[in-house]
Amino acid sequence: TGKCGFQFLLPFDFELKTFSEISIHIRGKKRALTTLNKGDVFSTIDKKKNILARFRSLLTPTKGSKTIFFMHIPKTAGTTFNSYIRTLLPDQETISHIKAYDASQYKDFQNRYRFISGHLTLGEIKRDFQTENLRLITILREPVSHLHSHLNWLKKVGNDPASDYFRRHNDIIQRVALKMNRFDFSTATGIREFIENLEGMEFDLFDNCQSRFFLTKRPDKVLEYHFEEIRKNLSSFYCIGFTEKYDEFISEFCNKINVPVLTQKNEQKHL
């Protein structure tokens, strides 16, 4: 595209004393790519220090503080939100996709990280974390769009069973992805046959997928009476957003934790 960039991370205790400007050059070239005067440099550094200092003071996992836990429901722009958090905190202070780790490590994660994210249901979070010391947040998506995106993703997983991408997913996802490529989804008959061939936990990927995340125990099928439990469990969450109103969610989240709203530019919402 011709669009590129780079970033220099200076330590916060870096002393800039006797200079009038900073220039950036390609090695061996006399002409500078860009030049910043002293005022611009100090203004940039002070602004960055102030933003991160305010955010860190709120999220540092000291005794009595609450770690942010993002219940990442797949295909809701959660990966985009994880990236946004990393613009506010250093990588070593955040951890995402914790489902890839053994649950025995979760207690240590809560003590170590300021932001935790993973495809865990509320029941799994309550089982493996001290929820009284968590600020739970999540993002939801319009159900039909969510299912459509989920189907596209699963079909893509099964396109090449010999690929590393396929092998990175668990057995259930692999099995369903392969099934999807055996049926014709352009006909009602093909869709019906696919549904009739689902079994066990394979239903979790399609049957009220988002609602299941708010239940403390996994049902074989989400029924009407489960929604009373879901409504009650919503009160456990510090902040809930919507994919369709992602920017509003970012603003609400930052306002709740009292940090400036940083613009997330040119970020595809990973749908």
N, C-alpha and C positions, 0 to 999 in steps of 0.2 A: 504493500500500500504506500510505501514511502514514509509512513508515520512510525516513528520510533522514539524511544526516550531512555533516560537513565537517571539514577538517583544516587547521591552520596549521603550516607548516614553518618553524621558527626556525633560523637558522644556529647552528652549534655554538659559535661564539665570542660569541654573544649574551649580554650582561651584564644580569642581572636583579638590581638592587641594592635600591633604596629603594621597596619596596612591601609591602603586607601580603596583597594578593589580586589576582587578575585576574578581571574580569567580562566577559562577552560579551553585547552588546545588539543588538537590531534598531534601526537608525537611527531616531531620533525617539521611541523608546519608553524609558520610565524603568525598567521592570521587566527584570531581567537574565534571559537565557535560561539561563545557568549561571554559577557562580562557583567559582573554584579558589583555595584558600589558598596561601600561599607554599611550604609544605612539599610540597603535591601537585604544584605546578609543577616544583620542582627535582627531585623524585623521578622524574617522568615524563621530563624532559630527560636526567637522568643515566642512566636506564635505557636510553633510546634511544641515547645516545652510546656506552654501553658495548657494546651489541649490535652496532651498526654498525662500531664501531672494531675489534672482534674479527674480524668477518667480512671487513672490508676488508684487514686485515693479512694474512689468509690468501690472499686472491684478487687482490691488487694485481699486475698483470702487469709486475713488475720483472724484471731480468735473472735468469734461473735459476728463476723461479717458473712455476707451471703454471696455465693458464687452464682453467676448467671448460667443457667442450663437451658439450652435451646433444644426442645423436642423437635427434631428434624423429620417432618413427614415428607417422604420422597415426592418429587415433582411439584414442589410448591415455591420454588425460588430459594430454597434453603441453602444451597451451595453459594448462591450470590450473597446471602446474608452472612455466611461464614467468612467470605472474602471481605465484606464490609467491616466486620469486627477486626480483621487483621490490619485494616488501615488505622485502627485506633489503638491496638495493642500489638506488641512484638509477638512473633510466631511462638516463642518459647513460653508465652503466658496463655496460649489458647490451645485447645485440642479439639479436633473434629472427627467425625466418623468413628466414634469409640466402639461401635459394634464389632469392629475388626479386632478388638483387644479382649482378653479374658476378663470376665466380670470381677475376678479377684483383685484386679488392679484399680477398680473404680473408686474405692475409698481413698487411695493415694491420689488419684486424679483430683478429687474434690479438695484435698489439702494443698495441692500443688498449683492448680490452674485457676485463672480468673474467669475464664469462659470455657464451657464444655458443650459440645454438640454431638448428637448421635441419633440414629434411627431407633430409639428406645421408646416403648410404650410407657404410659404413665405408671402402669403396674410394675414394669421393670425398673423404672426410676425410683419408685417408692421402696422396692425390694433392695436395691443396691446402693442407695444414697441416703444421706441424712437430709430429707426434704425440707425440714424446718430451717436449714441453712442454705436453701437454694431459692433463687428467683427464677421461676419457670416461665418460659416464653415459647411461643410457637407461631407458625404461619399456616393458614388454611387456604384452600383454593376452591373455586366453583366446581361442584362435583362432576359434572359431565366433562368439562375441560380437563379435569384431573384424570378421569378414567381414560379419556382419549390419549392424553400424554403418556399415561402409564402403559397402555397397550402398545403404543409406538416404541417406547423404550424397551419393553420386553421382547418385542419382535426383533429389534435391532440386536439385543443380546444373543438371540438364537441364530442370527444370520451365518455365523462362522463358528461352529463348535470346536474347531481346532485352534482358535485364536486365544491369546492371553486375556483379552477382554472377556471372553466367555468364561474362562477358568477362574477369573477373579470373583465370580459370583457364587453364592451358596447353592447347594443341591436343589433346593426347591425352585429357585429362580431359573436355574439351568433347565430343570425338567419342564417347567411351564413354558419357557422360551422355545424349547424344541417342539412342544405340542402346538404352539401357536403357528409354527411354520408348516404344520401338517394339515391345517384347516383353511377353508376358503371363507374369509371374513366379508366377502362382497355379497354373500347370500345369507338369508335367514337360517337356512338349513345348516350351513357351515358354522355359524355362531352358536346355534343350539347344540350341535354335536360337540363343539369345543367345551361348552359349559357342562354338558353331561359327562365329559371325560375328566373334569376336575375332581380332586379328592383331597381329603385331609386339610393340611395347612395351605394348600394351593389356593383355597377359597379366600384366604386372608389378603391376597393381592388384588382382589376384585370386589369382594362383598363388604361394602361400607368401609373401605380401606382407611379413610381419615378418622371415622368415628371410632374404629378399633383402638386407635392410639390413646383415647381418653378413658378406656376401660381398664380396671385393675386386674381382671382375669379374662383370658382369651375364651370367647364363645365359639362354638362351631359355626354359628350363624348369628349375625347381629339382628335382634328382633326389636319390636317397638318398645317393649318394657325396658330395654337397655338404655334408652335415651334419657330416662329419668336420672340414672347414675351418671351419664355423660354430662347432663346439665349441672348436677351437683359438683362434679369434678372440675368444671370450668372455673369455679371459684378459686381453685388452687393456683391459677396462673396469674402471673404478674402483668403480662402483656400478651395479647393475641392479635395478630395481623392477618391481612388477606393478600394473596398474590396479586389480585387485580388492583389493590391499593397499596402496593409495595412502598412507594415513596412516603405515603402517610404513615405507614407502620414504622419506617425509619425515624421519622420526625417524632412520633409518639414515644418510641423506645428511648431516643436520646433525651427528650424532655423529661421522661420519668426518672432517668438516672442523672439528670442535670449536667449534661455535657453538650457542647455545640454540635449542631447537625452538620456533618461533613457531606458534601455532595459526592455521590458515587457515580462517576462519569463513565459513559461508554461501556457499561457492564451488562453483558447479556444475562438474562435472568434464569438461565439454565433450566428451561422447561422441557 
